[in-house]
Amino acid sequence: MSLTEIKEQIPDLTADERLELAAMLSDLEQDSEESFRTQVAARMKAMDQGRKLSQEEFETRHGELEARGR
């Protein structure tokens, strides 16, 4: 089956099938990237060491970034 044929059939999928397809493609991409796993491990370690935001801090920073168009 060609990529074109796959693309043509996607609109006929149910919402659940499209979500499953998106998750599968995401998993394939992430599994193939060693750097992704390395980045996640580094971020988890930083969070374990206290480098994280509260919900309030996150919302404040998010609002500031949105105000700047980022």
N, C-alpha and C positions, 0 to 999 in steps of 0.2 A: 504494500500500500504506500502510495506517495504522500509527501507532506501536503500537497494540494488536496488530495482526497480526504486526508484527516481533517484539514481545516474546513472543508465543505460539510463534514458530518458533525462538527462541534455544535452548531446551532440546534441540531436535532436532539442533543443530549438533555437530560433533565438537569435541574439545578444541582441535585445531589451528585450526579455523574460528573458535571463540570467541576464541582468542588473536589471530588476524588481525583480527577485528572490533574487539576492544579496542584494538589498536594503531592501527587506522584511525581510531577515534573519538578517541583521544588525539592523533594527528597533526592531525586536523581542529581540535581545540580549541587546540592549541599554535600551529598555523599562523595561526589567526585572532586571536591575541593578541600584538600588538606589544610589550606590556609584558613578556610572557614572554621574548621574544628579548632585550629590553633587560636584564632581570634576569640571564639566563644570561650575557650578555656582561660584565656588571659582576662577576659571581661568577668568571668565568674570568680576568678581569684581576686580581682580588684574589688568586686562586690563583697566577697567574704572578708576582705580587709577593711570594710567600712566605706568604700567609695561608691555611694549610691545616693539617690535622692528620695525624699519623702514625696508623697502624692502632691502636696501643696507646692513643694519646690519645683517639681516637674511641671505642674500647670503654670507656674509663674514663668519659668524659662520658656516653655512652649509659647505662651502669650507674647513674650518679648521677641522671640524669633519670628512669629507670625507678623508682628507689628513692623518688623524690618523686612518683611517679604521673603523670609527664608523658610 
